């Protein structure tokens, strides 16, 4: 095991609280990450956004209690771009599954989020919730909720759950069409993202080599705020690149 679930939740909360080794207290924000401004009232705002009492978040942050399933679910739904990392401890950055900037990741190292992927994740979550609402499922009843979610195989073929009819009704709505449009936009962005990660959008190998040489020179003369150990890496390197090698294992 590498990190624990508690470790990862604390790292996410540190990012959102702005507690990441600087003098500032402003939370990180981007089109993909809804910031919960750090500083005074942070825990109360977090409680409002998640439906989990602020004192419980404080206890997890101080390692006075374990993360519970409702807390994990709340964070995964609020930050779907971090959900895969929260559950597994690894990232899948090409597909929009990244970690907070406060987290050291491995074997991938890329932290750049994907606005299109996160928009698709959020729209999917909303439609999944709507399916249960329009299927008139009492989500407070454990038995009814599970019955509504379960596919069965009585004979040779799988049968969809009792929500299949509601799913087809939703499939005819504008919101569902919008989701498919989001998926197409996500795939277009993902292709561009993959090309950028692969170095195809850096202006060619020559430009990448020149940038690498400049970074290496900078690493020999440390600059305030720069980590000399990683100065040779490009911001869009998906993997760790040992000094003296190009991405993909080729020599620099």
Helices and strands as residue ranges (DSSP letters): H 5-17, H 42-50, H 54-61, H 69-78, G 80-82, H 83-88, G 93-95, H 115-134, H 142-149, H 164-171, H 174-197, H 204-220
